[in-house]
Amino acid sequence: MTNVEIEYCVPCGFLDRAETVQHALLTTLGEDLDAVALVTGERGVFRVSVDGETIYDKDEDGDYDVDDLVAAVRERT
């Protein structure tokens, strides 16, 4: 099974973004995932990791697309 971690910046107000990604992952892939954890961070972080491997980092990848993130996680389940 697969563990997903969504690290988001609390002061930046990225909680809504993190919850949107979490909801999409759980509704689409919920049976294939062990956990989708929200992890608080700072300094503008918004990063999605699957089993410890970063699949999206706002600083490196720019804008995010929820469907693309779901597809990237699906490839690793």
C-alpha positions as CSV (number, residue, x, y, z in Angstrom):
1,M,0.0,0.0,0.0
2,T,1.0,3.6,-0.5
3,N,1.5,6.6,1.9
4,V,1.0,10.1,0.7
5,E,2.3,13.2,2.5
6,I,1.1,16.7,1.7
7,E,3.3,19.3,3.3
8,Y,1.8,22.8,3.3
9,C,2.7,26.3,4.6
10,V,0.4,27.3,7.4
11,P,1.2,31.1,7.4
12,C,0.7,31.1,3.6
13,G,-2.8,29.8,3.9
14,F,-2.2,26.6,1.9
15,L,-4.5,24.5,4.0
16,D,-7.4,24.7,1.5
17,R,-5.1,23.6,-1.3
18,A,-3.8,20.7,0.8
19,E,-7.3,19.6,1.7
20,T,-8.4,19.8,-1.9
21,V,-5.6,17.5,-3.0
22,Q,-6.2,15.2,0.0
23,H,-9.9,14.9,-0.8
24,A,-9.2,14.2,-4.5
25,L,-6.8,11.4,-3.6
26,L,-9.1,9.8,-1.0
27,T,-12.1,9.9,-3.2
28,T,-10.3,8.6,-6.3
29,L,-7.7,6.2,-4.8
30,G,-8.8,5.7,-1.2
31,E,-8.8,1.9,-1.3
32,D,-5.3,1.8,-2.7
33,L,-3.8,4.2,-0.1
34,D,-2.7,3.5,3.5
35,A,-2.7,7.2,4.4
36,V,-2.9,10.7,3.1
37,A,-1.3,12.9,5.7
38,L,-1.4,16.6,6.0
39,V,1.9,17.9,7.4
40,T,2.3,21.5,8.5
41,G,5.2,23.6,7.3
42,E,6.3,27.1,6.6
43,R,8.3,29.3,4.3
44,G,5.9,28.8,1.3
45,V,6.2,25.0,1.2
46,F,3.6,23.0,-0.8
47,R,5.0,19.6,-1.5
48,V,3.4,16.2,-2.2
49,S,5.4,13.0,-1.6
50,V,4.5,9.3,-2.2
51,D,6.3,6.8,0.0
52,G,9.0,9.4,0.7
53,E,9.6,10.4,-3.0
54,T,8.6,14.0,-3.9
55,I,6.3,14.0,-6.9
56,Y,5.4,17.7,-6.7
57,D,7.2,20.7,-5.1
58,K,5.7,24.2,-5.6
59,D,9.2,25.8,-5.7
60,E,10.4,23.5,-8.5
61,D,7.2,22.7,-10.4
62,G,5.2,25.9,-10.2
63,D,1.4,25.7,-10.5
64,Y,-0.3,22.5,-9.6
65,D,-3.2,20.6,-11.1
66,V,-5.1,18.3,-8.9
67,D,-5.8,15.8,-11.7
68,D,-2.1,15.6,-12.5
69,L,-1.3,15.0,-8.9
70,V,-3.9,12.2,-8.7
71,A,-2.5,10.6,-11.9
72,A,1.1,10.8,-10.5
73,V,0.0,9.1,-7.3
74,R,-1.9,6.5,-9.2
75,E,1.2,5.6,-11.2
76,R,3.0,4.8,-7.9
77,T,0.2,2.6,-6.3
